[in-house]
Amino acid sequence: MKKMNAIMVAIIGVACIVLGIMFIMQANTSQQKVADELAPVQISEVDAKYEQVSAALKAATDPAQITSLTLTKTSLGLAKSNIGTIKFLQNSGIVNIIIGAGFSFAGLGLLKKDERVTKRKA
């Protein structure tokens, strides 16, 4: 029974590693898509542009300009949100890989310990 538990822990560890890799791959694909949609603006410049548009919106008095700046600010805000989600997904993938490696090593360790105990009894 202990052998089955050790094998299950190792399998769960491998599954966590696979999911972590999938998370990171999906985050990289999403990051490329966001970068393509923000084409003239670099991802690293989004925060600065957002603050710049916010300051311009506070100073604006023309209704047409206010509408244009509001739409730009909303678009940049959504981009900031997407970038934050992508970073979270990448970090989650890294954490999953670390946890999966821990589970895998723990499962293998338990399996070897069970084999040593079985050899001693024989």
C-alpha positions as CSV (number, residue, x, y, z in Angstrom):
1,M,0.0,0.0,0.0
2,K,2.8,2.4,0.8
3,K,4.3,1.6,-2.6
4,M,1.1,2.7,-4.3
5,N,1.0,6.0,-2.3
6,A,4.6,6.7,-3.3
7,I,3.8,6.1,-6.9
8,M,0.7,8.3,-6.7
9,V,2.7,11.2,-5.1
10,A,5.3,10.9,-7.9
11,I,2.5,10.9,-10.6
12,I,0.9,14.0,-9.1
13,G,4.3,15.6,-9.1
14,V,4.8,14.9,-12.8
15,A,1.3,16.2,-13.6
16,C,2.1,19.4,-11.7
17,I,5.3,19.9,-13.7
18,V,3.4,19.3,-17.0
19,L,0.7,21.9,-16.0
20,G,3.4,24.4,-15.0
21,I,5.0,24.1,-18.4
22,M,1.7,24.5,-20.1
23,F,1.0,27.6,-18.0
24,I,4.3,29.2,-19.0
25,M,3.8,28.3,-22.7
26,Q,0.3,29.8,-22.6
27,A,1.5,32.9,-20.9
28,N,4.2,33.4,-23.6
29,T,1.7,33.0,-26.3
30,S,-0.6,35.5,-24.6
31,Q,2.2,38.0,-24.1
32,Q,3.0,37.9,-27.8
33,K,-0.6,38.5,-28.7
34,V,-0.9,41.5,-26.4
35,A,2.4,42.8,-27.8
36,D,1.0,42.5,-31.3
37,E,-2.2,44.3,-30.4
38,L,-0.3,47.1,-28.8
39,A,2.0,47.3,-31.8
40,P,3.1,51.0,-31.7
41,V,3.5,50.8,-27.9
42,Q,5.9,48.5,-26.2
43,I,4.7,46.4,-23.2
44,S,7.2,48.1,-21.0
45,E,5.8,51.5,-21.9
46,V,2.1,50.8,-21.0
47,D,2.3,52.1,-17.5
48,A,4.0,55.4,-18.5
49,K,1.5,55.9,-21.3
50,Y,-1.4,55.2,-19.0
51,E,-0.2,57.8,-16.5
52,Q,0.4,60.3,-19.3
53,V,-3.1,59.8,-20.7
54,S,-4.5,60.1,-17.1
55,A,-2.8,63.5,-16.6
56,A,-3.9,64.7,-20.0
57,L,-7.5,63.6,-19.2
58,K,-7.5,65.7,-16.0
59,A,-6.4,68.8,-17.9
60,A,-8.8,68.3,-20.9
61,T,-11.8,70.5,-21.3
62,D,-13.0,69.7,-24.9
63,P,-15.7,67.0,-24.8
64,A,-14.3,65.3,-28.0
65,Q,-10.8,65.2,-26.4
66,I,-12.2,63.9,-23.2
67,T,-14.0,61.1,-25.0
68,S,-10.9,60.2,-27.0
69,L,-8.7,60.2,-23.9
70,T,-11.2,58.2,-21.9
71,L,-11.2,55.5,-24.6
72,T,-7.4,55.5,-24.8
73,K,-7.2,55.3,-21.0
74,T,-9.7,52.4,-20.9
75,S,-7.7,50.5,-23.6
76,L,-4.4,51.0,-21.8
77,G,-6.1,49.9,-18.5
78,L,-7.2,46.7,-20.1
79,A,-3.7,46.2,-21.5
80,K,-2.3,46.7,-18.0
81,S,-4.8,44.1,-16.7
82,N,-3.8,41.6,-19.3
83,I,-0.1,42.1,-18.7
84,G,-0.7,41.5,-14.9
85,T,-2.7,38.3,-15.7
86,I,0.2,37.1,-17.9
87,K,2.8,37.7,-15.2
88,F,0.6,35.9,-12.7
89,L,0.2,33.0,-15.1
90,Q,4.0,32.8,-15.6
91,N,4.6,32.9,-11.8
92,S,2.0,30.2,-11.3
93,G,3.7,28.0,-13.8
94,I,7.0,28.4,-12.1
95,V,5.5,27.6,-8.7
96,N,3.7,24.6,-10.2
97,I,7.0,23.3,-11.6
98,I,8.7,23.7,-8.2
99,I,5.9,22.0,-6.4
100,G,5.8,19.2,-9.0
101,A,9.5,18.6,-8.6
102,G,9.1,18.4,-4.8
103,F,6.2,15.9,-5.1
104,S,8.2,13.8,-7.7
105,F,11.3,13.7,-5.5
106,A,9.2,12.9,-2.4
107,G,7.4,10.1,-4.2
108,L,10.6,8.6,-5.4
109,G,12.1,9.0,-2.0
110,L,9.2,7.2,-0.4
111,L,9.4,4.5,-3.0
112,K,13.1,3.9,-2.3
113,K,12.5,4.0,1.4
114,D,9.7,1.4,1.0
115,E,12.1,-0.8,-1.0
116,R,14.8,-0.6,1.7
117,V,12.3,-1.5,4.4
118,T,11.1,-4.4,2.3
119,K,14.6,-5.7,1.7
120,R,15.4,-5.5,5.5
121,K,12.3,-7.6,6.3
122,A,13.3,-10.3,3.8
